Amino acid sequence: MNSNPLSTRLAGLELRNPTALASGILGYSPESLQRIAEAGAGAVVTKSVGLTPRVGYPNPTVVQANCGIINAMGLPNPGIAEYASEIRYAKTVLTVPFIVSVYGYSAEEYAAVAKAAATAGADAVELNVSCPHVKETGSEIGQNPKLLTQVIRQVKAATSKPVIVKLSPNVTDIVEIAQAASAAGADALTAVNTVRAIAIDAETALPILSNTRGGLSGPAVKPIALRCVYDIYEKVKTPIIGCGGITTWKDAVEFILAGASAVQIGTALAQKNPAVFQTINRGITAYLKKKKYRSIKEIVGKAQRN
Ligand SMILES: Cc1cc2nc3c(=O)[nH]c(=O)nc-3n(C[C@H](O)[C@H](O)[C@H](O)COP(=O)(O)O)c2cc1C
């Protein structure tokens, strides 16, 4: 019998606990990712990497909102050729599953980046098909079931590593998109990326972000993300990783009850500190004990009304 009540298995990955670092919060450095593992995360996800280097948008790229932040970084990244050596090094440093987030402008590009990341040693790839602020990638793929199917099929053909698909909340029916991703062979679904948003400065009478629009994250988006997980779990068998506004152990438990097998934490880390992983894991453990559950597996999807 498994004696660790927090352990969870999804997409062929064994996690010692259900918390993971969300993409984009800490960038790429193997050392900073390992610090997050040491602080208690069960897995880490890199910032999204593409085929070629990208500078990203000029400042301001982040603005504070009530109960969250709005960002439009513009996917700055070194490109997979440069990052591949960091992935190889990260594999020698990291003590938890290492998930590389990838993006592209076509199915071929997604497949090429995913293949390079997997070959360099990523334990899984997460497809960012949901970035709300970069044209022709991200949401434009994640909002279109046909395009999404092509991307996932090509990535699956290019690598045998698990493929996690990160969904956008900026769609009319997230279940339709999740069903398409699942049918195309996604091994897990991350729900969700940021919610399209804007901030305006009354003094200058202009949008604050250089890119005008951005994506909202943090506690403000939690009820939306939770609803997305609940809706997907109701109709789709593929395991779900909940993401969006998770700050406390209670938030994490709510996502698991809605149907998530694991959770990702982003903004809470930027606003609190890496201890958030341990605090959340301790809280989940105490909850399981109090409610007399032996493992988190027993409570995945328990809030679903049949
Ligand atoms: C500054 C910042 C950068 C982000 N960069 C990425 C990224 O490169 N790729 C990606 O898939 N998601 C990215 N995200 C989205 C997060 O991974 C996460 O889906 C979202 O912030 C919701 O979770 P949270 O409320 O816990 O932050 C970014 C979020 C923030 C705040």
The ligand as a Tripos MOL2 file, in Angstrom:
@<TRIPOS>MOLECULE
LIG
   31    33     1     0     0
SMALL
NO_CHARGES

@<TRIPOS>ATOM
      1 C1          4.1910   36.7240  -15.0420 C.3       1 LIG1
      2 C2          3.5170   35.5230  -15.6080 C.ar      1 LIG1
      3 C3          4.0940   34.8340  -16.6790 C.ar      1 LIG1
      4 C4          3.4660   33.7070  -17.2250 C.ar      1 LIG1
      5 N1          4.0600   33.0460  -18.2510 N.ar      1 LIG1
      6 C5          3.4830   31.9000  -18.7390 C.ar      1 LIG1
      7 C6          4.1350   31.1450  -19.7600 C.ar      1 LIG1
      8 O1          5.2330   31.4530  -20.2350 O.2       1 LIG1
      9 N2          3.4820   30.0330  -20.2130 N.ar      1 LIG1
     10 C7          2.2720   29.6000  -19.7260 C.ar      1 LIG1
     11 O2          1.7490   28.5750  -20.1650 O.2       1 LIG1
     12 N3          1.6580   30.2960  -18.7280 N.ar      1 LIG1
     13 C8          2.2330   31.4200  -18.2370 C.ar      1 LIG1
     14 N4          1.6230   32.1100  -17.2190 N.ar      1 LIG1
     15 C9          0.3110   31.6300  -16.6920 C.3       1 LIG1
     16 C10         0.4780   30.7980  -15.4120 C.3       1 LIG1
     17 O3          1.2440   29.6320  -15.6550 O.3       1 LIG1
     18 C11        -0.8860   30.3840  -14.8390 C.3       1 LIG1
     19 O4         -1.5800   29.6120  -15.7980 O.3       1 LIG1
     20 C12        -1.7530   31.5720  -14.4710 C.3       1 LIG1
     21 O5         -0.9600   32.6150  -13.9400 O.3       1 LIG1
     22 C13        -2.8440   31.2180  -13.4720 C.3       1 LIG1
     23 O6         -2.3000   30.6760  -12.2930 O.3       1 LIG1
     24 P1         -1.9640   31.5700  -10.9770 P.3       1 LIG1
     25 O7         -3.2040   32.3770  -10.6590 O.co2     1 LIG1
     26 O8         -1.6110   30.5820   -9.9110 O.co2     1 LIG1
     27 O9         -0.8240   32.4520  -11.3430 O.co2     1 LIG1
     28 C14         2.2290   33.2580  -16.6680 C.ar      1 LIG1
     29 C15         1.6620   33.9310  -15.5810 C.ar      1 LIG1
     30 C16         2.2830   35.0440  -15.0420 C.ar      1 LIG1
     31 C17         1.6360   35.7460  -13.8700 C.3       1 LIG1
@<TRIPOS>BOND
     1     1     2 1
     2     2     3 ar
     3     2    30 ar
     4     3     4 ar
     5     4     5 ar
     6     4    28 ar
     7     5     6 ar
     8     6     7 ar
     9     6    13 1
    10     7     8 2
    11     7     9 ar
    12     9    10 ar
    13    10    11 2
    14    10    12 ar
    15    12    13 ar
    16    13    14 ar
    17    14    15 1
    18    14    28 ar
    19    15    16 1
    20    16    17 1
    21    16    18 1
    22    18    19 1
    23    18    20 1
    24    20    21 1
    25    20    22 1
    26    22    23 1
    27    23    24 1
    28    24    25 2
    29    24    26 1
    30    24    27 1
    31    28    29 ar
    32    29    30 ar
    33    30    31 1
@<TRIPOS>SUBSTRUCTURE
     1 LIG1         1 GROUP 0 **** ****
